[in-house]
Amino acid sequence: MRKVLKYRLLVLLLLFGVVALGLWSFKKLPIDTFPDPTPVQVIIYTETPGLSAEETELLVTKPIEFVLSGIKDVELVRSVSLPGLSYVSVFFKDGTDIYFARNLVAQKLPEAQAQIPQGYVPRMGPNTSGLGNVLFYALLDEKGNYSLEDLKTIQMWKIRPIIKATDGVEDISQWGPERAYLIRLKPEKMVLYGISLEDVVKALEDYNQIAGGGFLQSPEGDLVVRGLGRLKSVEEVENVPIKKEGGVSLTIRDIAEVLPSELPNRRGVFTLNGQEVQGNIVLKRVQTNTMELVEELKKKLEEVQKILPDGLKVEVLYDQSYLTQKALSTVERALIEGILLVSLAIALYMWNLRVALLVALSVPLTLLITFIFLKNLGISGNLMTLGGLAIGIGLFADATVVVVENIYRHLSERPQANKFSIIVESVSEVLRPVSFAVGIIMLVFLPIFSFESVEGKYYKPLALTIILALFSSLVVAFLFMPVLSYYVIRPGREETYFFKRLRELYLKLLEGAFKIRSLLLTATLSLFLFSLFLLSRIGTEFAPQLEEGALLVKSFLNPNVSMEEAKRVARMVEETALEYPEVVRTFSNIGRAEVGEPEDLSYIETFIILKPAEEWKSFKSRQEFENILRERLEGMPGVEFSFTQPIQMRIDELLSGVKSTVAIKVFGDDLKKINEIAYKIEEIVKGIKGAVDVETEAQSGKLQLRIVPKMEVLKRYNLTTAELMNLVAYALGGREVGYIQQDTILFPLVLGLEKKDLESIKNLPLITKDGNILTLLQVADVEITEGFSTIRRENGMRFALVQSNLQGRDLGGFVKEIKERIAKEVKLPPGYFISFGGQFENQERAMKRLSIVVP
């Protein structure tokens, strides 16, 4: 301590340096809403057009799972198989570098590719987090000059490259119909001219080619040789010759109509205030500063607006920075109020402005040093870390209070003594007890570091921040405060009249307490035992809910719903919400975008953006608004609704792979059996107090049109299964047969039918090599059957899913009652079992860990 005071000028210079570095660290500190709880995971998605959920699982999902499950440090493989999509999530051990994990998966993808049918290509998903949907925006046509296909083209080729070039943007999920050119075949014309589907496909491939001819030396110079045979317009496509008959060429125009349209088999829609629009979701890269990225994105969108044609507008619909700013402002207000209260208390206690000033100064100094630590350790400023600072604001001044008060007391008692020596003596006197006391507080937070998985990522930053701040408070108290006290504090009255009287009263109470010490000890022990009893009855939660200023309505529809019906439901939900003046806007995601989540048209997410809470008049709380909407929408036939908040839903999904607070998974081999059990559990959960939005995921009931070849008929007419499957793929499935080039953009060229109903499909002509004309019904069985819409798997086992949210009750007690009821009322076949996911899974694991570590 003598050296600290001896070199006090250097300490002052160090203080100024710390303040400057602390302010810089605070400004550069990454800012997020939450600590990102995303596990280390890599997504592999495979488009499987034409395959049912069962076929996708068998032919694509299972082989990919088998290959990837053997990768080093893989803990969990979870998958969803849908008609047309395989979605596999590979979870690695905590601490695995995400880029190392992606590299391991990339090395295994060729092996997975070799084990699945040709034509299906597994791809790695974006390197984003579960909270990566940082900004939603729509491209709007205010004058009605552009179609949705035109807007999607502008988004893909003009806007996307600019946004994607922003540092921190991993990808953009783009919604809306994509421009394509459709060749609508007329089967009766094809029969009339004896033209088969193979003839059409071959002609389009032969007359739509480009080639490179290398280089040619000529008198004009070194020439690049280019063969340019690409089709560039509808007229050129119509004039493609198929065959000659009687010296006359038959062209595409003779047997089909060519027109601009959308790429077939779209499985997603984006609506805004009840109308379909071209919408987009910006996905941030992992470990990216959300606040800085959103600010940069808004600047980029302003630049984009300047280059757009007249009448087009980019409108930001939602971004995470609003919630982040709201959370930070709350924490900042708590910090300022805490500093003021601590300063006021010290001023009243010491009745000395100089002492109070030093104590008040210690709090921001402690925070600045903490920010230096956080910046260098790569910890973001978020609700947990900054909230921890707000919670411990009083603790951070404790060490300084003791040190400065002791210095002030000794100076007041011996005003004529050497100031240097008094300060050294005063600080040395309290160094050990203060350090020990603060160290004990640090130890209280150490059990939190035993947390694993999501709960660890949630709460470890909180504990680490408080420990760093407490350590910083010791640095301030024993390094800077002695020097500042040397220059600032002067002798004065040690004790005010008020506190003198208060001390006298306390001594009287203490003397009386000693007289009845046996009674006090008995009462204390009784209160302690009663508190243990209350602890066993208290409810438990994983984390408190944050009010996000937005509501999210999840709509679950029949798996066979059409796109138009799904749009109608989304419009009704949005229009119902817009009836309330507190709602700013509404928008919905129906199904999935071109690279989206494993959802289909039967699932809708409707975002309801609200005004600030102080402007609410129709309702007083978010929960009340939820109940109002729940009652309003309850009578809608064929639709189940669930209510949550945008970020809360993403966190729930990270915890268990589903978008609800509680997830009950029924594992087994037989899909029908596990779904039967799931529906029984759904009825049980609906009868438990606090359960809302209870829903069993509709995995079965997806209708399929099955076209099964009649092998004997194929043999008789010298046809192959491949020819029949090509007819299904091209005429019905919308397989691409080439591209039309317009300027620097290639638009897909696809085949389709003039009429696409069941009767037309059955009568679809098939021309054999011998010139015989057969219908599809003659060479194949065409029937409608029921299959599965979704197949979920976890570590190779199928499971059915029951989801529930919670209202007005603690999570732990709710799940405990569910478990007891299921154990009594549900009998599981051998090999079948039930597990609970969602927030409860993480809360239970954390509580078990604490029960071991804390004692």
N, C-alpha and C positions, 0 to 999 in steps of 0.2 A: 504493500500500500504506500510505503514511503516513496518508492520509485514512481508510482503513478502521480503523486503530488509533486515530486521533484521535477518530473518532466511534464508538468501540467500544460505547458504551451503546445507541446507535441500532441497531448491528449485532445486539446481543443481543436487542433488541426485535423486530427483523426475524426473528431466529432463532426466537423463540417464535411469531411469526405464521406462519412457514413450517411449523413443526411442527403447529400447529393446522389450517392449511389442508391440509397433507399428510394428516393423520388423517381430516379430513372427506372429502377426495378419495378416499382409500382405501375409506372406508365407502360412498361413493356410486358407486364405480367399477363400471360394468356388468361382470357376471361371466358368462362362457360357458366351455364346454369347449374349443372350437376357435375360431379366427378364422373367421367364416362365409365359406366359399369360394363361396357361391352366386353364379353370374353374374347379371347384370341380365337377367331374363327375365320374360316375361308369358305365361301359359297361357290358351289358348282351348279350351274343350271344348264339344262339341255332341252332345247325345243324339240318336241316330238310330234309334229303335225300328223294328224290322222290316227294316232294311237290313243286307245282308251287309258283310263287310270291303271287298270290291271295290267295291260300290255306295257305301259310305261314303267311300272314297278318291276315287272319280270325282265324285260329286255334291256332297260337302261339303268334304273335306280339301283337295283340289287348288284349288278356288276360294278358300278361305280363305288358303291358302299364297300364292297369286298376289297377292291384295290386300295382305297384310301384309308380303310380302318387299320391297315398294317403300318402306316407311317409312324415314325418315332414321335413320341409325346402326344399322340392323339388320345383324348379322354372320352370323347363322345362323338358319335355320328348320328345325325338326325336328318330325316328326309320327308318330303311331301311329294306324292305322285298325283298329278292331275291329268285329265285329258289334254294332251298336247304339251305337257311340261313336266320335267323332272327337276327337283330342287333339293340339293343335298348340302347340309351344313356340317362342316368338320370342325370340332372344337379341340383346341390344343391346351396343354397345361398352362396355367398362369405363369407369366414371366417369359414365355416363348416370344421371340421377336416376330412380329407379324410378317415382315418381309422374308424372313427365313422360312416361316410356315408356308407362305405363298409359293416360295421357291420349291419347297418339298412337294407341294401339291402339283405344281407345274411339271415337275419331273415325272410324276405318276400319271398325268393325264394321257400321254400317248398309250400307256398300258391299258388304261380304262377305255380309250377310243377303240383299241383292237378287240375289246370284248363285247362291244355293242354293235347293233346292225349298222351297215353303211348308210350314210346320209344324215346321221344324227351326230352332232358335234358337241361334246361337253366343253363348256367355257367357264372360266373363273369369273365370279361376280365382282362388282366394284369393291375396292379396298376402303370401305366406309364403315362407320360404326352404327350401332342401333339408334343413336340420336343424330344420325347424319343428314336427315331431311331438314336442312337449315333454312331453305327459302322456297316458297311456292310462287309461281307467277304465271300469268296467262297472256297470250297474244290475242288481242281483241281487234275486230274490224268494226269501227264506229260508223262506217258509211255503207256497209253491205256490198263491197266490191269484190270480196274474196270468199272462196269456199273454204271449208275446214281443211280440205286437202291442200289448197294453196297456202294456207297459214302454216300447216305442218311442214311444207316444203321450205318456206321462209325460215321457220324455226330451225330446221335441220341444217340448212346450208348457209344461212347468214348469221343467225343469232348464236347457235350452239358453239361454233368455233371460237367466238369472242368470249363467251362465258367459260368454256372449257379451258381456255388459256389462262384463266385466273388461278394464281397459285393457291392451292388448297382445295380446288374443285376436283373431285374424283370422276364424277359422271353427271349426266342429266337424264332423268327419267321423263320421256316425252310422250304425251298422250295425244290422241286424236287420229283420224284416218290418214293413212299414208297414200300419196298419189301413186296410182298404177294404171296401166292400160289393159282393159279387159276385152278379150276376144270371145264374144258370146256365140257359141256354136249353135247352129240350127240343125238338129239331128235329121229332120225330114229332108233337108237339102243335101246333107252328106249321103243319105241313102240314095237319093235320086241320082247323084253323080258318082256313086260308088267310091266315096272317099272315106278312108278309115282315119281314126284318131292318130295312128302312127304316121300316116301320110302328112297330116297337118303339122305334127310335132317336127318331123324331119324337114319339111319345107321351111318352117320358121327358123330352125337351127341352121340349115344350109344357106339361107339368104340373109343371115344376120351375123356376119363374121368380120373380124379385123385380124390383121396379121402384120408382123414386122419383117421387113426384108433386109435388115442389116444396113450396111452403108455402101454407097456407090461413089467412086471417084469419077468426076466429070470435069469438062472445061469450066463449068460454072462453080465448081468447088466440091467439097465433101458433102454428099447428099445422104440424108436419112430416108430410107425407103419405107413407105407406109402403105399398107393395104387397108383401105377404109370402106368396109361394107356394112357398117352399122346402120340399122333402121333409125330414121330420125323423125318420122311423123306418122300420124294415123293413116294418111293416104298411102305412104310407102308400105305400111303393114298390109293394108287392104289389097295392094297390088302384088303381093308375094304369090308367085305361081305355085300351084300344088301338083298339077298333072295336066297333060294335054289330051284332049278328046276331040277327034275330027279336025285336027289342025288348030284347035282353039285352046288356049291356056285357061284352065280353071284356077281362079285366084281365091284368096281368103275372102274377098268381098262376096263371092258367089255362095259361100256356105256359112258365113258368120257376119256379125256386126262388131266393129271395133270402136270403142268409146272410152273416154277418160273416166276412171272410176276410183275406188279405193282398193287397197290391197286386201284380199279376202282373209277371213278367219280372225278378225280383230277381236280381242277379248278384254277390251277396256274402254272406258268413257270418262271424260272429265267434264263436270258441269259447274257452272257458276250462277248463283241466284236462279236456279231452275232451268238454265239453258246450256246446251252442250257448247263447249269452247275448246280451243287448243290450249291445254295446260301443261305445266312443266314443274318438276321437282329437282332442285339442285342438291346433289349429294356431296357432302364434304369428305375429304380424306381424313383418315384417322390422325389424331394428335395435331389437329388444326385449331387455331384460335377462332371460336365461333363468332365473337363480336367483330374482330378485324375482318374476317371473311365476309360477313353480311354487309358491313360497310363498303368493302371493296366491290361486292356484287352489285350493290345499289348504284355505285358510280359507273360500273360497266353497263348496267341497264340504261342509265341516262345516255351513255355513248351510243348504245344500240338504238335508242329512240330517234337519234338524229339521222340515222342512215335508213330508217324504215320508210316505205312509201307513204304517201299522204293518206290519212284515215286509219292507219294501224297504230295501236297503242300497246305498250307493255305495262301491265298492271301487277304490282306486287300484292299478293293475297295474304301471305302469312310468312313470318320469319321468327326464328327463335330468339333474336336479339331483344324483342319486346319483353319476353319473360326474364331474360338475363338482366336487362336494365332494371326491371321492376324488382327482382330479387336483390340486385346490388344496391339499389337506392334504399331498400329496407334495411340492409345490413349497414350501409353507410350512416343512415339516420341513427341506428342503434349504437354505432361506435361514437358518434358525436355526442349523443345524449349520455352515454356512459362516461366519456371524458369530462363532460360538464358536471355530472353528478359527483364523480370522484373529486374533482377540483373543489366543488362547493363543500363537500363533507370535510375535506382536509382544511379548507379555509376556516370553517366553523370550529373544527377541533383545535387547530393550532392558533387560530386568530392572528395569523401572520401571512401577509400576502406573498412574501418572498418564498417562504416554505411551500405554500400552496402552488405557486408558479412552478417550482421545481418538480413537485409531484405530478402536476398536470402535464408538464413537459415530458415526463418519463414515459407516459402512455404512447404518444405518437412516435417517440424515439424507439420504443420497443417494437411498435408495428413496422417501422421502416426497416429495422434490422431483420425482422421476420420476413418481410417482402424480399430482402436480399437472399435469404436462405431459400424461399419458395422459388424465386426465379432461377437460381442456380441448380436446384434439384428438379426443375421441370414440372413443378406442381402448379396447376392452374388456380386462379382465383375464382371460386364458385361458392354456391350456397353453403356447402359444408365447411370449406376452409375459412371463408370470411365470416360465416356464421359462428365458427369456433372462436374467432377473434372477438366477436361481439359478446359471446357468452362469457369469455374469460377476462373481459376488460378490467374488472375489479381486481382479479388476481395479479394482473401484470403490474399494478402499482404497489402491491404489498411490499415487495423488497425495498423499493425506493422509500416508501412511507417509513419503514423501520429505520433505514439508514439515515435519512434526512432528519427524522424526528430525534434520533439519538445524538446526531451532530448538534442539532439546535438546542437540545436539553443540556448537553455538556458545555456548549458555548454560553448559555444563559446562566448556568451555575458558576462558571469560572470566566467571567468576561475579560479578566486581565491576563489570563494565561495565553501561551503561545498558540495561535490559531492552527498552525501546521500540525503541531503535536496533538492538539485536541481532536482534530479531524482524523488523524491516523489512529489514535486510541479509540475513538468512537466507532470507526468502521471496523477495526480489528475485533472489537468487542462483540459485534453482531454478525460477523462474517460466517462463522460456523453454524450458529442456529438458523440464520436466514437461509443459507444454502441448503441445510438439511430439510427445512420446512418446505422449500420450493421443490427440492428433489422428491420428497414424499408425494407431493401433488403430481409430479411427472410420472411417478410409478403407478398412480391410479389409472393412467391411460394406457399402460403397457399391455394389459390383456386384450385390448382391441386389435393389437397387431397379430393376434392368433387367428383372427377371422380369415376366412378363405373366400375364393370365388367372388361373386357380386357384392356380398356384404363387406368383404375386405376392401374392394375398390371404392365402396361407398363411404366407409367409416374410417379407414386408415388415414386418409388425408386430413380428416378432422382431428384425430389424435395427434398426428405428427405436427400439424400446425400449432396446436396448443402447446405441445412440448417445446417446439422451437421458440414460440413466443415466451414461454416461461424462462427458457435459457437466455433469451435476449434480454428479459427483464433483469436477470442477474448481471449481465454485462453492463446494462445501463446503471444499475444500482451501485456496483462496485468499481466501475471504471470511470464513468462520466459524472455521476452525481457527486463524488467527493471533490472533484475538480471544480464543478459548477458551484458547489456549496462554499468552497474556499473564496470564490469571487462574489457570491450573491448573499449568503446568509450572514446575518448579524445577530449579536445577542439580543434577547428580549425577554418578555414574560414567558415562563415555561408553561403555565397553565392558566386558562381563562377562568373567570368566576363560575360560569355555567358548568364547566367540566369538573371544577373543584367540588361543587355541590353534588354533581353526579357521582364522583368517586366516593364521596362520603356516604351517599345512599347505598352504593354498591357494597361498601365495606360492612355496613349494617346488615344488609341482606345476606352477605357471606357468613357473617358471625352467627346469624340466626339459622342458616342452613346447616352449619356444623352441629348445632344443638339437636337437630332432628335428622342427622345423617342416615340413621338406619331406615327411617321412613322414606327418605328421598331415594336411597339405593333400591329399596323394594319397589317403589313407584317407577323408577327408571327401568328396572329389569322387567316389570310388568308391561310397560309401554313398548319395550323392545320386543317382547314376545308377541304382543298384540300387532305390532308392525309386521312381524313375520307372517302372522295370520292374514293380514290385509294384502301382503305381497302375493300370497298364494291365490288370492281372489281377484287380483287386478288383471285387467285385460292386457294383451300383448299385440304389438304391431311391428312390422318390419321397418317402416319409415312413415313419417307423417306426409299427408298429401299437400302438395303445393298448389295454390290457386293460380292457374295459368292464364286466366282471362279468356279462355276459349273452351268450348264444349265439343266433344266428338261423339257422334251417334253412329253406332255400327248396326247395319241392317243385314239380316240373314234371310235370304229368299230361297224359294224352291230351286233345287239344282238344275232344273230344266227351264228356268226362266229365260225369256228372250231378252235381247239387248234393249228393245223398245220398252218392255215392261220394267226392266231394271231402271231405265231412265225415268219412267213415270214415277216409280217409288222414290227415287232420289229427288225428283222435282217436288213431290208432295211433302217430303221431310223438310226440304229447304224452304218452301213456301209457308209451311206451318211455323217454322222458326222466324221467318222474316215478318210475321205479323206483329212481333214484339219490337217496340222501338229501341230496345236495348241492344238489338242485334245489328252489327255493322254490315256483315256480309256472310254468305254461306257458299260453300263449294264442296263438291263430292268427287271421290275417286271410286269408280265402279270397276271391279275386276282388277286387271293389271295393265301396265304399259308394255311397250315392246321388250324392255328389260326390267321387269318389275318383280313384285312379290308373288309368292305362290298362291294367288287368289284367282277366282273366276267371276263371271258375271253375277253369280248368286251372292256376292259379298260387296257391300257398299260402306265406305267411310265418309261421313258427312261432317265437315268442319264448320262450326258455328262460332264466329268471331264476335266477341262482346265488347261493349263500351266499358270504360272504367267502372268499378263497383259503385262508386259514389253517385253515378248517374242512373242506377237501377231503380225503377219505380214499380214495375209490374211484379217483381219478385225481390226478395231480400238476400238470397244466397244462390250459389250455383246449384246446390242440392235441391232447392225449391224449384228452380227452373227445370232441372232434370225431371222432377216429379210431374210438373205441368206438361212437359212434352211427352212423358211416358203415358200419361192419361189421354192426351190428345191423339197419340199414334196407336194406342192399344188396339183399337178396333180394325186396323188395316188387315185384311185377310191375307194369309199366306206369308206374313213377314213377322220375324221376331227382332226386337230391338235391344240394344245394350248401350249404356252410357258411360263415358269416361272422359279423359282429357288427352290431347294429342301426345304430349311427352310422357304422361303417365302410362298410356297404352304402349308406347315403345319400350318403356322400362319393364312393364309386365311381360312383353314379348321376349325381351332379353333373358328374363328369369327362367322361362319354361318353354319358350317357343310358341306361346299363345298370347292373345291380346286381352287377358282378363286378370283379375286379382287372384282368383283361385282356379287352378286347373286340376281336374281329376282325370287321370289316365288309366284306362282299362286295357291291360296287355293280354294278348293271346294270338293264336294262329288264325282262327276262323273269324273273318270279318263280320259275318252276320251275327255270330254269337257275342262278340265284344260290343257290337252296337246294341244288341238287345239288353245286355247288362248296363250299358251306358244310359239307356232310356229309363231303366229302373232307378238308377242313381239320380238321374235328373228329377224324378218325382219326389225322391227323398229330400233332395236339396231344396226344392221349391217349398217344402213344408217346414223348413228351419228358419227361425227368426233371423232377420237381417239379410237374407238372400234376395238379391235382385238380379234381373237380367240373366236368369239361369237358362242355359242353352246347350243342347247336345249337338255337336257339329254333324250336319247331315252328310254322312259319307256314302250312303247308299241312295238308290232311287234315281240315278242318272240314266236317262233313256239313251239307247244306242241303236243305230241302224246298222245291222250286221249283214255283210255281203260275203257269203261263204260259197266258194266255187263248187260246182258239181263236176267232180273229177271225170266221171264217165262221159259226160257231154263234152268236156274239153278234149278228151282223147279222141272222141268220134270226129270232131271237126278240126283236129290238129291245132288246137289252141293251147297256149301255156298259161299258167297262173300269172306269170309276169305281165302278159298282155292284158289280162283282166285287171290286175292291180294298177297298171298304168292308166287304164280307163278310169278307175276310181280316183287315183291320185291327181290326174290332170283335169278331167271333166268335172269331178265333184270336189276335189281337195284344193283346187286353185294353185297347183304347182307352177312355178315360174318356167317359162320357155325361152326367156331371153330378156333383153332390155331395149328400150327406146332412148336414144341419146338426144337430149335437148340442151344445147350449149355445153356446159361442163357437168351436167347432171344426168345420171342414168335412172330411168324409171322402169320398174319391173313390168314385164309383159306376161300376162297370165291367161290361161284358158278357163272357160266356164260355160255354163249352159244358158240358153235363152230362158228356159223355165227350169226351176230347181225345186220341184215338189216331188212327193213320193211316187206319184203315178208316172211322171216323166222319167224319174230315175229307173223305175222298173222297166220301162219301154225303151231305155237308152239302147241305140243300135250298136252292134258289134259286127264288123265286116271281117270275114275270115280270109285266109290266103287264097281260098278257092272261089271267092266271090259270094259265098253264102252270107245272108244277112240274118243275124240272130239278135234277140233282145237280151238285156242283162238278166231278166227273170228266167230266160231259158237256160242260161249257163251258170246261174248262181241262185242260191236261196237268199232272198231279201226279206229280212224280218226285223221288227222292233222288239228289243229285249231290254231288261233292266240291269244296269251294272252299278259301278261305284264312281262317285264324283271325286272323292279324295281318299287317298290311302297314306296314313301317317306311319312312320317307323322311327324307332329309337334303338340304336345299337343292334339293328337287325331284327327287331321285334315289332310287329304291328300293334297299334293301339287306337282305341276310340277315345274321344275327348268330350268331357263335360266341363263347361265354363260357367263361372259365376262371379258377379261383383258383390260388394258388401256395402251395407248402409246402416249406420246407427248401432254398430256392434264391433267389438274387438276381433281381430283376425284369429288369434290363437284359440279363443273360446269357440268361435264359429267352426273352425276346422275340427276341433276336438269333438264337438257334437256330431258333425258329419261322420267322422270315423266310427263313433259309437253306434250310430244308426245303421251304417253300412254293415258293420260287423254282425249286427243282430238280424238284418233284413235281407242281405244279399249273400247267396251261396255261390262261390266261385268253383267252376270245374277244375280238375287237376291241370296244372301248368298255366293257369290264368292268375293274374295278380293285379293289384291296384296301387298306384302311387300318386302322391300329391305334389303339384308343382306350383309355380307362381311365387308371390311374395312369402307365403307360408314356408316354403321349402328353405329359403334363405334365412328367415327368422328362426326356424327350428334349429338349423345348423349352427347359427351364431349363439343361440341360447345354450345349446349343448356344450359348445366350446367354452363359453364363459363359466358354465357350471363346473368345468374341470380346472380352468386356469385360475379363476378368482380365489377359490379356497387356498 
